[in-house]
Amino acid sequence: MTRKFSSCNNYGKLMLLIGLLAAVPIVIVPFYPEDTVHIFSFMCPSFFSILVGSIICLVGKKEDSEFEWWSSVQHSSITVLFAWSWGVLIGAFPFVISGQLTFVQALFESVSGWTTTGLSVMDVSATPHIFLFHRSFMQFCGGLGFVMMMIMLVQDKQSMNLYNAEGHPDKLMPNLKKTARTICLMYNGFLFTGIVAYVIVGMSLFDAVNHTMCALSTGGFSTRLNSIGEYNSLSIDIITIILMLIGTTNFAILSLLTRRKWRQVIKVSEVRFMFLLLLVFVPITALSLISGMNMGIAEGFRHSLFDVSSALSTTGYSSMSYISWPPLAIGMLILAMLIGGGIGSTAGGIKMSRVYLMFRFILQNIRKRLLPPRNVEAPYYYRAQGKTKIDSSLAMDTIGFVASYLCVFIIGTLLLTVTSGCSLTEAMFEFASALGTVGLSIGLTCPDTGAATLVVEMVGMIFGRLEIFIVFIGAYSIFSALKRKLYRIRNLN
């Protein structure tokens, strides 16, 4: 059975929104007058997106264009894919128009920004302030998502489908628009707090704004060549770790925290699992650094806590270069990047809830073999919304996603070994970072990286941010629509 949906207005609204966001970096020009020469680089794509979006909205109002799709999921997937594709294109043009990057490099930087990954091909030590802010602002907005920001302003009957398709599983309030506004309010509240904290411990205001935006969005773009490690400050490390863990926490759990419902937060399985992972990963990584790099105990634990938190939260800030890290420590970071952050947060990766459930399935399977055949169990786990049953549907969805994620990871890793000529370990690290939207690099991604390698990483970042199935469903739906249209044209002729 087919359904009909109006889509033109949503496309137009998203283009208007993206056009407005593209112009925001201009606000820093009064503080850095030398960047005035780059205003046109931002105004041109911004005006173009707003103009085209306005035309589509007007056409959509006069002629309620309808397209037949097999399901609302397919329709929503295409709309979300369109939003992210258009956002990436518009976000890339300022780099191209100004001559900062080649077209492929600009696309890469834009994809890395909007998907909150943080891998970069720019030399930030020689990049104008307006472009540094542009990168950080893309990550901040990308953490919320285009659909989330659109819902804050307007809402229609398809908003819930789009909201779910973009990877937002929880409704915090009965009304979807109120949910979006609540999340935005929390997000901006943490942004203000983070900026103030950074400034108090000695970071410049510009750096504080950029690093807070990227830490909360688990993005990882830095204004410094050696990331957070360049500051060599314990206070800055601690603030960054707190912001990264906030960014990787489910918005529903953050809502409980802001309402001081501590007992409910402590009960949540994902929260407990996150701290368990940190308790396991941090000491192992620290011992590897202490023994393999002759670090002191305090230094080893400091680097381990920061970089494991960065990898697990999928933020991508680093405290030092990984080129000389021991294999065990590198392996722990790869595992942390694959696991990823909280579901329904700004983080990427498989997500901690899914990995936790996979462990539960394994234990349940073992118990099933040990207990009497007639024994009946009703397994459950705790979410922010309360006690949740683990049923066959949840198990199928979880196993299907994890299997798909690992397949994409294996294929991407092997492709990187071909395109960049690197070792398998290096390819695993770099693609785990791209697919998990992390941003940590072992040295493969830099201004000299080849176009083929950048394309492989871009595909990984898109898959990681949109959680694989949305990309597949959207691509299949577009192919099916084109196929039907060609079939109709042939019949008319």
C-alpha positions, 0 to 999 in steps of 0.5 A: 500500500502506498501513502502520499506525503508533501515533501517540497515544503520540508526541503525548502525549510531545510534549505532556508535553515542551512542558508541562515546557519551558513551566514552565522560565522560572519558575526565574528568579523567585528572582532577580527577585522582582517577577516572582512575579505572572507565575508563574500565566501560565506554570503554567497552560499548563504544567499543561494541556499536561502533563495532556492529554499524560498522558491521551493517553499513558495512553489510547495504552498501553491502546488502541494507536490506529492510523491508516492512512497512505500512508507513514511520511513522511506520518505523521511530517510530521503528528506534527512539524506537531502538535508545532510547532503545540502548542508555539506555542500553549502558548508564546503563552499566558503572553503572553496570560494576563499581558496582555503581548500580544494573541492574534495578537501572542502567537502571532507572538512564540511562532512567532518564538521556537520557529522561532528567527526573532527578529522581535518585536512586544515593547518589550523595554525594558518587558518583565519579565525572566521573559518575556525569558527565556521568549523566549530559552529558546523559541529555544534549544529551538527550535534543537534541535527538539521531536523531538530533545529527545524522542529524548534521553529516549525512543525508539521505532521511529518516532523516525528518521522523526520525526528526519528530518522535523524537518530533521535529516539527519545521524546522528552516532552509530550509535544515534539516542539517542546522536546526540541526546545528543551534539548536546545536549552540544555545544550546552550546552557552547557555551552555557556557554562563550559565557556565560562569554565574555560575562560576562568582557567586561562583559555582565551574567549575565542578558544573557549567558545570553539572548544566548548562547542566541539566538546559538547557536540563530541566533535573535536575540531580544535583551534590548536595544532596539537589539540587540547594537549597543546595547553598542557593544563590539568584544569583544561583537561578536567573541564574538557573531560566533563564536557565530553562526557556530557556530550556523549550522554543521552539527552533524556538522561541529561534532562533527569540530571538537570532536574536533580533526579540522581537515583533515576540516573544511577539506575540507567544501564547505559550510565553504569556501563559507561563508568564500567568501561572507563574503569576497565579501559583507563587502567589498561591503557595507562599501564600500557603507556607507563610500561611502553613509553616510560611515563610516570604513573600520574602522567600515564593515568592522566593521558589515559583518562583523557584520551580514553574519554575522548575516544569513548565519547567519540569527541576526538580531542587528544592530549598527545600524538599516537604515533609512538603509542604501544599497540595495546594502548592503540587497541584500547582506543580502537575498541572505545571508538567502536563502542562509542557514546550514548544512544540519543546523544551527539556521539557516534559509534555502535553506542553503549546501549547496543553493546551493553545489550549484546553482552546481555544477549550473550549471558542470556544465551549461556544461562539458557543452556545451563538452566532447565528447559522449562525455565522462563525469564523476563529480561529487562534493562533501565533507560531514562524512561524507566524499566524496559523489557528486552524482547525479540524485536529489540534483540533483532534490531540490536544484532542487525545494527551491530552486524551491519556496523562491523561489516562497514568497518571491515570494508572501510578498513580494507579500502583504506589500506588500498587507498593510503598504503598504510598498515592494517592497524593504522587503517583500523584506527583511522576508519574506526575514528571516521565511522564512529565520528570520533576525529582522532587520527594516527597520522593518516589524515592530513593536508597531504592525504589523497582524494581517494582516502578522503572519500572513503573516510567521508562515506564512513562519517556519513554512515556513522552519523546517520546510523547506516540503515537510514543511508541504505533506505534513503539510497534504495528509495531514491533508486526505486523512485528514479526507476519508477519515473523512467518506467512511466516515461517509457510507457508514455512514449 
